[in-house]
Amino acid sequence: MRVGRAASLSIAALLYAVGLALITLSPLTDWHFVPEAPWRFLGQPWPKYWTGFDVLVNVLAYIPLGLLTSRAILYRFRDSAWGPLVSFIIAALTCMLISILLEGLQTYLPSRRPSILDVASNAAGAMTGAFIASAYAQSITRLQITETRPIEIGGLALLGLWLIAQAAPQQIWLSLGDIGLADELRRAAAWITGLSAASPSVTQEVFAAQRILAEALCVGAAITSCALILHLTMLESSRWFARYLPEHWPRTLLAIVAMTLAVRAAWVWLLSPGAITGWLTAGAQAGVVLALLSAYGLAGARLSHQRLAAVCGLAVTVMLANTLPENEFIASSLSDWSRGRWLNLQLLANLSAVIWPFLAIGWLQLVLTRRSVRALERAYGRESHPTISADRSI
C-alpha cells in the first residue's frame, strides 16, 4: 500500500497535534462549565507573571507542527509558483487556530489558565517551522519524491513514542506496558510461590534477591525488542533505507542503546536532578549488557526468528512491568513531577509508556507480518546467493 507523501505528512502532523493537545490539556480531570466565552482570553491583557522558559517551550513545541503542516500543504501546491507562500500562510493560520482552540479549552479546566502569551508564542513557533519548510522547498530537486509508504511515518512515530516514554516515572526503567493490574498479579504470584504465607521480611528479601535479575530481563528485553522492530522496519522500508542490510543489525542495536541511555539521562536530569546518579541501577546495567550481547546472539538468526524474538521480548516486558514491586525511585520521581515545570508532559509520557509495547505488538502483527518478513528473507537470500550475483554481473 502506497500513499501520497502529502497524506503521510498530514497524518504525522495530526499525530503531533494530538500529542500537543494531551500536553496542553493535562491533567484531563475536573472539567467544569464556566459561563464565559472560551475565546474571551484573547481580549485580556498580557499576563503579569511569565518566564522566558515557558515562552521558549511554547515556541519550540510548535515548530515541528508548523514544519509538518507546511510540507503537507506544499506537496499539494508543488506545481504552483506560489506554493511555498501559500503553504506558509495556510500552515501558520492552521497552527494558530489549533493553539487558540486548545487554549480556549483550558477555560473549563480549573488547573489551567488560557493566555494570549501562549498563543503568541505558539504562533511564532509555527511560523518558524512553516518558514523553514517553505525555504527548504525552494529547491526543485528536493520535491522529486512524490510517494512514500506509511511504514516510514509509522516507524518514526513509534520511535518517537519510545523516546517520550523514557520521561515516565516507571516502577523500574523500561517497565513499559503497566496497565494497572500490578497488585492483582503480585498477589497471584505470591500465592503461587507460597510467599503469601511467609513473613514480610522473608518476602522482602526474596523480592530484593530477584529484583536485579527481573530488572535486567525487563531492560534487556525492552531494548532488544525496540532495536529489532527498528531493524526490520528499515529492511522493509526499501525506499528510505535502500542501502540498509541485515548485517547492519549490531549497529542498529548499539545506536538504540546509546540513544535510549542518553534520552533517559536527559529526562532524569530535567525532571529529577537529584536522581541522576541513581536511576541506572545494577539491574538496569545488567539489562544493557544483556541487550548488547543479543547483538551477537541474533546476528546470524533468520529475520523470522528475529521477529519472534521481538514478540517474546515485548511479552516479557509487559509481564514484568505488571508484576514487579515498586521501588523508591518512582516515589521521588512522582514528587518531582508534581512540582516540576514539566508537569504538562506527564500525561503524554505516562500514556506513551503504557501503550508502547501494545502498539509495537500491533506493528509486528499488521505491518511486519510473518509473511512480509519471510518475503524479506527470500529477497535478501537471493541477493546474497553467489550464482544470482554472478548472473547480475553478466
Buried (B, 14 or more C-beta within 10 A) or exposed (E): EEBBBBBBBBBBBBBBBEBBBBBBBBEEEEEEEEEEEBEEBEEEEEBEEEEEEBBEBBBEBBBBBBBBBBBBBBBBBBEEEEBBEBBBBBBBBBBBEBBBEBBBBBBBBEEBEBBBBBBBBBBBBBBBBBBBBBEBBEEEEEBEEEEBBBBBBBBBBBBBBBBBBBBBBBBBBBBBBBEEEBEEBBEEEBEEEEBEEBEEEEBEEBBEEEBBEBBBBBBBBBBBBBBBBBBBBBBBBBEBBEEBEBEBBBEBBBEBBEBBBEBBBBBBEBBBEEBBEEBBBEBBBBBBBBBBEBBEEBEEBBBBEBBBBBBEBBBBBBBBBBBBBEBEBBEBBEEBBEEBEBBBBBBBBBBBBBBBBBBBBEBBEEBBEEEBBBEBBEEBEEEEEEEEEEEEEE
